[in-house]
Amino acid sequence: MQVPYAPSTIKKQSIYLGVSYDQAYAWSRTRKGGWAVARSPILITTITLERLEKREYISISEIYKKLTEK
């Protein structure tokens, strides 16, 4: 199985997103897969709705609301 990102990259990006060094190190060494990490504090803490909105991402629920409005 191929690992998409090296632990050092994950650690650097976590620190960039505001995670403490110790927590970033611990999270970068997880053996959990993508689905497990997606529901963990790792992503909940670093990738927030505010960050996504700031980068102009649109939520699926917003798209659905626009498509179903009449």
Backbone bond lengths (Angstrom), bond angles and torsions (degrees), N, CA, C in turn:
res aa  C-N    CA-C-N  psi(-1)  N-CA   C-N-CA  omega(-1)  CA-C   N-CA-C  phi
1 M - - - 1.446 - - 1.521 109.49 -
2 Q 1.290 116.99 134.84 1.455 122.19 -178.10 1.533 110.22 -90.83
3 V 1.314 116.59 133.00 1.457 121.69 177.62 1.519 108.12 -86.51
4 P 1.357 118.12 126.25 1.461 119.67 -175.71 1.527 113.60 -68.65
5 Y 1.323 117.72 -33.38 1.454 120.79 -178.81 1.515 109.83 -136.47
6 A 1.305 116.03 142.97 1.460 120.63 177.11 1.526 109.01 -73.25
7 P 1.336 117.81 149.47 1.462 120.08 178.54 1.526 113.31 -54.41
8 S 1.330 117.40 -35.68 1.469 119.34 -179.49 1.531 111.21 -65.85
9 T 1.325 117.57 -34.93 1.461 121.39 177.84 1.521 110.44 -68.49
10 I 1.315 116.56 -43.63 1.465 120.99 178.62 1.521 110.08 -61.53
11 K 1.330 116.96 -41.87 1.465 120.79 179.44 1.524 110.50 -63.24
12 K 1.317 117.39 -47.24 1.472 121.21 -179.44 1.523 111.53 -61.05
13 Q 1.328 116.65 -44.09 1.458 120.34 -179.09 1.527 111.55 -67.99
14 S 1.328 117.30 -35.83 1.466 120.48 177.32 1.520 110.87 -65.09
15 I 1.306 117.16 -42.55 1.468 121.25 177.83 1.526 109.47 -63.25
16 Y 1.323 117.01 -40.88 1.465 121.53 177.71 1.535 110.95 -59.55
17 L 1.334 116.21 -34.98 1.461 121.15 -179.53 1.525 113.07 -83.62
18 G 1.331 117.76 2.27 1.456 120.65 173.73 1.510 116.16 102.74
19 V 1.304 118.97 9.12 1.460 122.14 178.70 1.535 108.11 -82.46
20 S 1.326 116.49 144.12 1.465 119.67 178.85 1.530 109.89 -64.36
21 Y 1.318 116.33 156.99 1.468 121.32 -178.08 1.523 110.96 -57.62
22 D 1.330 116.95 -47.06 1.466 120.50 -177.34 1.526 111.79 -62.32
23 Q 1.334 116.08 -44.48 1.461 119.76 179.88 1.522 110.40 -67.92
24 A 1.315 117.62 -39.65 1.467 120.91 178.29 1.527 110.70 -62.39
25 Y 1.307 116.41 -40.35 1.469 120.37 178.58 1.532 110.02 -63.28
26 A 1.329 116.40 -46.99 1.465 120.11 -179.03 1.528 111.12 -62.85
27 W 1.328 117.20 -44.60 1.456 120.66 -179.09 1.520 112.26 -67.67
28 S 1.329 117.04 -32.49 1.466 118.85 -178.84 1.522 111.98 -72.06
29 R 1.311 117.20 -16.40 1.465 121.61 -179.11 1.528 113.02 -98.44
30 T 1.328 117.99 6.77 1.456 120.13 -178.89 1.522 111.25 -65.94
31 R 1.299 115.85 147.33 1.465 120.79 176.90 1.522 111.02 -102.43
32 K 1.313 115.32 6.63 1.456 119.37 179.85 1.525 109.73 -69.81
33 G 1.299 115.54 152.36 1.457 120.55 177.00 1.514 111.33 -82.03
34 G 1.299 116.28 177.70 1.455 122.15 -177.14 1.513 114.40 -58.81
35 W 1.343 117.30 -40.01 1.458 120.20 -179.06 1.526 110.80 -67.03
36 A 1.318 117.69 -40.18 1.463 120.86 179.74 1.522 110.87 -68.44
37 V 1.313 117.01 -40.05 1.466 121.38 179.41 1.529 110.61 -67.25
38 A 1.322 117.28 -34.00 1.465 120.94 -177.93 1.522 112.43 -62.41
39 R 1.322 118.27 -27.93 1.462 121.60 -179.89 1.526 112.42 -102.50
40 S 1.298 117.52 13.45 1.460 121.37 -175.66 1.529 110.71 -102.83
41 P 1.323 117.44 168.77 1.464 120.95 176.68 1.525 113.44 -60.89
42 I 1.312 117.11 -17.53 1.463 120.41 -179.01 1.524 109.88 -57.79
43 L 1.302 117.70 -54.84 1.462 120.44 -178.37 1.516 112.44 -81.96
44 I 1.318 117.28 -33.84 1.464 120.35 179.73 1.526 110.41 -60.51
45 T 1.325 116.73 -34.63 1.455 122.14 -178.71 1.531 112.15 -79.77
46 T 1.305 117.53 -36.46 1.461 120.21 -170.81 1.524 114.19 -96.32
47 I 1.313 117.75 -38.16 1.458 120.37 -178.12 1.523 107.79 -107.49
48 T 1.307 116.02 95.64 1.453 121.90 -176.46 1.524 110.93 -99.40
49 L 1.328 115.82 164.41 1.468 119.95 177.23 1.519 110.91 -61.11
50 E 1.315 117.29 -36.59 1.464 120.51 179.03 1.528 111.15 -61.38
51 R 1.318 116.74 -43.14 1.472 119.84 178.47 1.520 111.56 -63.55
52 L 1.330 116.17 -41.58 1.462 119.71 -179.94 1.522 111.29 -66.52
53 E 1.337 116.67 -41.90 1.462 120.31 178.09 1.526 111.13 -64.75
54 K 1.327 116.52 -37.97 1.461 120.89 178.89 1.528 110.83 -61.49
55 R 1.319 116.34 -34.12 1.471 121.09 178.44 1.524 111.93 -89.29
56 E 1.327 115.81 9.82 1.454 123.97 174.72 1.528 114.61 66.22
57 Y 1.338 116.62 32.10 1.455 120.27 171.60 1.519 108.16 -79.23
58 I 1.296 116.58 143.54 1.453 121.86 179.55 1.527 108.03 -108.88
59 S 1.330 116.19 131.92 1.463 119.68 -178.74 1.526 110.22 -72.63
60 I 1.303 115.46 154.50 1.461 120.92 179.25 1.523 109.84 -63.51
61 S 1.331 117.07 -36.22 1.463 119.35 179.56 1.532 111.17 -64.85
62 E 1.331 117.71 -36.04 1.468 120.70 176.79 1.529 110.98 -66.12
63 I 1.312 116.42 -41.28 1.471 120.31 177.91 1.523 109.90 -62.87
64 Y 1.324 116.55 -43.15 1.461 121.20 179.09 1.527 110.56 -61.66
65 K 1.333 116.55 -44.96 1.470 119.85 179.52 1.526 111.14 -59.53
66 K 1.326 116.96 -42.57 1.467 120.59 179.70 1.527 111.77 -65.85
67 L 1.316 116.31 -37.04 1.468 119.99 -178.37 1.521 112.42 -73.99
68 T 1.325 117.48 -29.35 1.460 120.48 -176.38 1.531 113.41 -96.84
69 E 1.331 118.72 -5.28 1.456 121.27 177.12 1.520 110.37 -70.99
70 K 1.309 115.72 141.63 1.468 119.29 176.34 1.484 109.99 -146.75
